């Protein structure tokens, strides 16, 4: 899959022609990794995108995250609705480019969390993680990230497909850390969404 540099001009040009939504929908369908036929185990590769099953969370596990783990993580009093469905977890590696390096090609990683439901189309929640210090405290390693587990439990547990990029320099990326480098962060997130 070719990647395009993320720029305001490219985005506005696409939006003006009404093709942004169609491009995302076509890309999701073209990749063959639609929510209607998720991988059960193993991995698959297409167009430089690799999707690997990394596990699943049951409804009980999601509700444990929303109650017990959340209470241990933060003393901020908040409650979320209980999860309605289980979730299947996938680590994705995908091609991208680094805008600050003249669009040098690279490979990045991220997470797709698919609700275990019968619907063939799903709403999507794109999640951008906050500050992390460890290379593996990212969406594609949810057991190392309470923030990611909370997003999975709160959104995928309610029927949303959750998509989260690890960013360049985190997860499986071999690049230097790009956190707070706006163009690289945008590019990693956009290409993760297209890969999903």
Secondary structure, DSSP 8 states (H G I E B T S, - for coil): -------HHHHHHHHHTT-HHHHHHHHHHHHT--GGG--SSSEEEETTEEEEEEEEE-HHHHHHIIIIIHHHH--S--------S-EEEEEEEEEEEEGGGTSEEEEEEEEEEEE--S-SS--EEEEE----SSTT-SGGGGGG-HHHHHHHHHHGGGT-EEEEE--TTSTT--S---TT-HHHHHHHHHHHHHH-
